[in-house]
Amino acid sequence: MDRNPFSEPEIDGRLSRVRTELARRELDAAIFASPENTFYLTGLDHWGYFAPHLLIVPLDGKPVLITRSMEKVTIENQVKAAEFRGHSDSETAADLAARVIAEQRLTGKRLGLEYWTSGLSHGLAAKLQAQADAEWSDVSGLVDQMRLVKSAEEQALMRRAAKVTDAAAGAAIRAISDGASEQEVAAECVAAMIRAGGHAPGF
């Protein structure tokens, strides 16, 4: 979880497809809030997704990724396709997003918002819409549909991940024996996972 797993052309292609769909829906920008779609569109791979992340993707110009200021180093090291804007602990991601919308002259425009995600609470969505005057539209599922079709780069990563999984599962199976503790089996599994090029499990 220390680097972006996707190439810049891969990320650029995804953002281009999103913008094509936004244009088809006659939207000027969209805000995505789900961790999986933020990862898909930026490559950000970290444990900070328990806090809100708002990714503003305009039809033109660089996307803006909004989350806590303390994530600055991680995001700037991993994310090249979006500008990082961090909010303080005395405000919310919605407060900063509303200011960014105004800065980008998107006030009064047609904006999409990803409502159906655990990454956006009802309160945060309501606060954003109360502060940012716009014609709001639900874009839930837009990126999810794109993710169903895997690129050649994604397929290669999935094959690598499968090899890591095989190594970890095989080590766990071999470690199971009469009297072996759960901790001993888990230790062999995680060690094999890391040796094969993977990361220790997250949450």
C-alpha positions in Angstrom: 0.0 0.0 0.0 2.9 2.3 -0.7 2.5 3.0 -4.4 -0.1 3.4 -7.1 -0.6 0.0 -8.9 -1.9 1.5 -12.1 0.0 3.3 -14.9 -0.8 6.9 -15.8 -2.2 5.9 -19.2 -4.6 3.4 -17.5 -5.9 6.1 -15.1 -6.1 8.7 -17.9 -8.2 6.2 -20.0 -10.6 5.6 -17.1 -11.1 9.4 -16.5 -11.7 9.9 -20.2 -14.4 7.3 -20.2 -16.0 8.9 -17.2 -16.0 12.3 -18.8 -17.5 10.8 -22.0 -20.4 9.5 -19.9 -20.8 12.8 -18.0 -21.0 14.6 -21.3 -23.6 12.1 -22.6 -25.7 12.9 -19.4 -25.2 16.6 -19.9 -23.4 17.0 -16.6 -20.6 19.5 -15.9 -18.9 17.5 -13.2 -19.4 14.6 -10.9 -18.4 13.9 -7.3 -17.5 10.3 -6.4 -17.4 9.1 -2.8 -17.0 5.3 -2.8 -13.6 4.0 -1.8 -13.5 1.5 -4.6 -14.3 4.1 -7.3 -11.8 6.6 -5.8 -9.2 3.8 -6.0 -10.3 3.0 -9.6 -10.0 6.6 -10.8 -6.9 7.6 -8.9 -5.0 4.5 -7.8 -5.0 5.7 -4.1 -4.3 2.6 -2.0 -4.3 3.3 1.7 -6.0 2.7 5.0 -7.5 6.2 5.3 -10.7 5.3 3.5 -12.5 5.0 6.8 -12.8 8.8 6.6 -14.7 10.5 3.7 -13.0 11.0 0.4 -14.7 13.2 -2.3 -13.3 13.1 -5.8 -14.6 15.9 -8.0 -14.2 15.1 -11.7 -15.0 18.1 -14.0 -15.5 17.7 -17.7 -12.4 19.8 -18.2 -9.4 20.2 -16.0 -7.7 18.1 -13.3 -9.9 16.2 -10.8 -9.7 17.3 -7.2 -9.4 14.7 -4.3 -10.7 16.0 -1.0 -10.1 14.3 2.4 -8.3 14.9 5.7 -5.2 17.1 5.6 -3.2 14.5 7.4 -3.2 12.3 4.3 -1.2 14.8 2.3 2.1 12.9 2.1 0.4 9.5 1.2 -1.8 11.0 -1.5 0.8 13.2 -3.1 3.2 10.2 -3.3 0.6 8.0 -4.9 -1.8 10.1 -6.9 -0.8 12.0 -10.0 -4.1 12.3 -11.8 -5.8 14.5 -9.2 -5.0 17.6 -7.1 -5.1 17.0 -3.4 -7.1 19.3 -1.2 -7.1 18.6 2.6 -9.6 19.7 5.1 -8.8 20.4 8.8 -10.4 18.5 11.7 -12.6 21.5 12.4 -14.5 21.1 9.1 -15.8 18.3 6.9 -15.0 17.1 3.4 -18.4 18.7 2.3 -17.3 22.1 3.5 -14.2 22.0 1.5 -15.9 20.5 -1.5 -18.4 23.3 -1.6 -15.6 25.8 -1.7 -13.8 23.9 -4.5 -17.1 23.8 -6.5 -17.3 27.6 -6.2 -13.6 28.0 -7.1 -14.1 25.9 -10.3 -17.1 28.0 -11.3 -19.4 25.0 -11.0 -22.0 26.9 -8.9 -25.4 26.6 -10.6 -24.2 23.9 -12.9 -25.4 20.3 -13.4 -23.5 18.1 -11.0 -23.6 14.4 -10.4 -23.2 12.9 -6.9 -22.6 9.3 -6.0 -25.3 8.8 -3.4 -25.4 5.0 -3.0 -22.1 4.3 -1.2 -20.9 3.7 2.3 -18.4 6.5 1.6 -21.0 9.2 1.7 -23.3 9.6 4.7 -26.7 11.2 4.4 -25.6 14.0 6.6 -22.5 14.7 4.5 -24.4 14.7 1.3 -27.1 17.0 2.8 -24.4 19.4 4.0 -22.7 19.5 0.6 -25.9 20.2 -1.2 -26.9 22.9 1.3 -23.7 24.8 0.7 -23.2 24.2 -3.1 -26.0 25.6 -5.3 -26.3 23.2 -8.2 -28.7 21.0 -10.2 -27.9 17.6 -8.6 -28.1 14.3 -10.3 -27.5 10.7 -9.0 -24.4 9.1 -10.7 -24.4 6.0 -8.5 -23.3 3.0 -10.6 -21.7 5.0 -13.4 -18.1 3.9 -12.5 -19.2 0.5 -11.2 -20.5 -0.4 -14.7 -17.1 0.6 -16.2 -15.3 -1.5 -13.7 -17.1 -4.7 -15.0 -14.9 -4.7 -18.2 -11.3 -5.3 -17.3 -8.4 -3.8 -19.3 -5.3 -5.7 -20.3 -3.4 -4.0 -17.4 -6.1 -5.0 -14.9 -6.2 -8.6 -16.1 -2.4 -8.8 -15.6 -2.7 -7.5 -12.1 -5.5 -10.0 -11.4 -3.3 -12.8 -12.5 -0.5 -11.6 -10.3 -3.0 -11.4 -7.4 -4.2 -14.9 -8.0 -0.6 -16.2 -7.8 -0.1 -14.4 -4.5 -3.4 -15.9 -3.2 -2.3 -19.4 -4.3 1.0 -19.0 -2.5 -0.7 -17.8 0.7 -3.4 -20.5 0.7 -0.9 -23.2 -0.1 1.3 -22.1 2.9 -1.7 -22.1 5.2 -2.8 -25.6 4.1 0.7 -27.0 4.6 0.9 -25.4 8.1 -2.3 -27.1 9.3 -1.6 -30.1 11.5 -2.6 -31.6 14.8 -1.7 -29.2 17.5 -0.9 -26.3 15.2 -2.3 -23.0 16.5 -4.4 -20.6 14.5 -1.6 -18.0 15.0 1.0 -20.4 13.5 -1.1 -21.1 10.5 -1.8 -17.3 10.0 1.9 -16.5 10.3 2.8 -18.9 7.5 0.0 -17.6 5.4 0.9 -14.0 5.7 4.6 -14.6 5.3 4.0 -16.5 2.1 1.7 -13.7 0.9 4.4 -11.1 1.4 7.2 -13.2 -0.1 5.1 -13.7 -3.2 4.8 -9.9 -3.7 1.5 -9.2 -1.8 0.7 -7.1 1.2 -0.4 -8.1 4.7 -4.2 -8.2 4.9 -5.9 -4.8 5.7 -9.0 -4.6 7.8 
